Amino acid sequence: MVETPSHADTAADSSADSTASADDIALAGHPTHTIADVQETYRDQAVMMDRMDWLNRVFTGRYRERLFGKASGRVLDVACGVGTNAQYVPGMNEYVGIDVSRDVLARAADRLDETWRKTTLHQMDAQDMSFPDDSFGTVISSLSTCTFPDPIEALSEMGRVCEPDGQILLFEHGQSSVGPIAQFQDWRADAHFEKHSCRWNQDPLELVAQSSLSVVDSSSTFFGILTSLEARPN
């Protein structure tokens, strides 16, 4: 049974008016937006995300399984979306998912309602989590730093809520290492961001390097677009 504590809705609504300034975050050359913008995007796209999740799993499932199968202890899934990552987390681990969008969380709740493990979903801003320090043995997230208005702050929050000897496992996408593909991403970057609230030509490793996390290991695939990262809190 999925628990969805009501206090999380209040916390998320209070953050919806927050804004991100390009002067405050390291996103040179990239557009910025607000939490309210992200919520609006996923209000419109929640149904499509749910319907197309099978394709997401076919395309990225093996990478998620390899990375998130390493999760141990109490697991936090940041920007959990429709709950795609839950199936790749070892079954004995408690699963806690957060997302800023009520609409995608409703889809996740439907998907995870029959799970036997302890599962809790919260509507919450990844940049300002309400969890105490050192709350989780593992923090995971997938394809999310491209959407956070302030990804550096969100990554630092992941480190804060992770136990000192815990791990942060990130599956991200960014700019290709293949010239023509990278050029296409740059050409379409503004249009893609406008439609999906996604900076698809970012550099995930660069973002993590500017946060309070330390990279332990990383690997890239699919023309350098997909990156798996293992990090730890400093």
N, C-alpha and C positions, 0 to 999 in steps of 0.2 A: 504494500500500500504506500502510495506517495503522500507525504505530508507537505502541505503548502502553507506555512505560518503566515497569518495575515499581517503581522507587524512588518514584514518585508516590503509590502506594498507601500506603506507609509514612508519607509526609508527611501524607496526608489522615487516616489513622487516628489519628495523634497529636493532630490538632486536633478530633477528634470529641467529646472531653469538655469542650471549651471552652464557656463560657457567656457570655451577653450581659446586661448590667445596664442597666435603664432609666435609672439615674443616670449611666451612662457615655456614652450615645448620645442623639442628638437625635430621639427618637421620641415626644414628648409626645402622650398620648392613644392610642397604638398599643400592641398587645401585643408581647412579645418572646419569643424562643425560642432554641434552641441549634442548633449544627451537626448534632448527633445527631438532633434533631427533623426537620430538613430532610431528612436522609438517609432517615429512616423514611417521610416523606411521599412521596418520590420512588421509594422501593422499592415502595410500593404503587401508584404512578401511572405508572411507566415504560412499561408496556404500552399504557395508554390514551394517553399522550403520543405514542407512536410511531404508533398507529393513527389518531389525530386530527390528525396533523401536516399532512395535506393541507388540512384546513379552516383551520388556522393560516396556511398559505401563501396560500390563496385570500383570506383576510380581511386579512392584513397584508403579503403578499408585495411589493406595490408600494411600500410605505413602507420595508421593509427594503432592497429593491433600490436605491431612490433614495439611502438613507443609506449603506449598507455598500458600495455601488459606488464610493464615494470612498476606500475603504481603499487604502493604499499601503505598500510595504515588507513586513517580516515582520508578520503579523497574529495577534493574540491574541484569541480569543473567550472571554470570561469567562462562566461558567455557560452553557456551550454546549448543554446539554440533549442532544437526539437529533441535533444537527448541522444544524438548520434553516438557520442563517445562512450556512453554508459555500458554498451555491450562489450567494449574492449577492456574495461577495467576488471581485474580479477574479482570473481564472484564473492569472495569472503569480505571484501572491503566495503565499508559504509560509503555511500555516494551522496554528495551534496552538490546540487547544481544551482548556479545563479545566472540570471540574464536580466538585462534592463527592460526587455520587452515582455509584457503580459501575454501577448498574442502567441509568441513562440513557446512560452512556458506552458500555456494551456495545451499546446500540441505535445510537448514533452511529458506533461502529466498523464495524458491519455496513453502515450506509448509505454510509460514506465509503471503504470498503475498495478500491473499484475506481477511485478518483480517481487521476489521473496526477500531480497536484501533490504536493509534499512536505507531508504531513499528520501531525501528532502529537497524541495525546490524553493528558491527564494527569488523574488524580484528585487534586484539590487544593482547598484552602479559599481562596476569593477574598479573604478578609480577611487571609491570611498566605501569600502566594505565595512559592515557593522560587526564582523567577527573579531574576537580578541586576538592578540598576538599569539603566534605559535599554535594555531588551532588545528592544523592539518599535517599529516605525514607526507602527503603528495598533493601538489596543485597541478592540474592539467588545463590546457586550453588549446583550441584548434581554430585556425583561420580567423583570428580575432583582433590581433594588434592593428590590422589594417583599418578597423572600424572604430576603435576607441578614439574619442576626441583627444585624449592625452595618454598615449600608449606608454610613455615613460612612467607616469604615475600609476597606471594600472599594473605594470610589471613590478614596480616597487611595492605595491599593495600585495601582490602575490607573494613576494618575499617576506613581507611582514607577517602574513597569516600562516606561513609555512614554518614548521618546526625547524630549529637551527640545524639539525642534522637531516632534514627532509630534502625533498627534490621537487623541482618545477620542470614539467615536461610540456614542451610547446611544439605543436605542429602548425607551421605557418607557410604563407605563400608570399612571394615578392617578385622583384624584377628578375627576369631571365638572365642567365649568363651568356646567352646566344644573342649576338648583336641585332640581327633583324627582328627577333621577337621582342627584345628590350625596346627597340625603337618604336615598334607597334604599340607596346604598352604605354610608352611616353606620349605617343600621338593621341591615344584614346583615354588617357588618364583622367582628364577632367570630365569627359562624358560618362565614363565608368563610375567615377565618384558621385556624380550628380544622380545617377540612377540607383546605385547600390550602397552609397555611403562607405565606399571601399577604396583605399589607396593601394591599388594593385601593383604599383611600381616602387614600393618601399623596399628597404633592406632590413629584414628581421634581425639579423645578427648585429647590425649597427644600432638598432633600437635597444636590444638587450645590453649591448656594451655601454649604453648611456644610462641604463637603469642601475638599481642597487643589486642586481643579480650578477653572479659569476657563471660563465659558460663552462660546463664540464666537457661536453661533447656536442658535435653537430655534424649533420650530413645533409646533402642536397640531392634532389633527383628531378626528373622531368624537365630537362633543359635548365636546371638551376632554379626553377620556379618554386618547388616545394622544399621546405627545410624542416628537418626534425632537430630539436634542440633539447639538451639536458642541461639544466642549470641548478644552482643552489643559492640560497639567501646568503648575503654577506653578513 
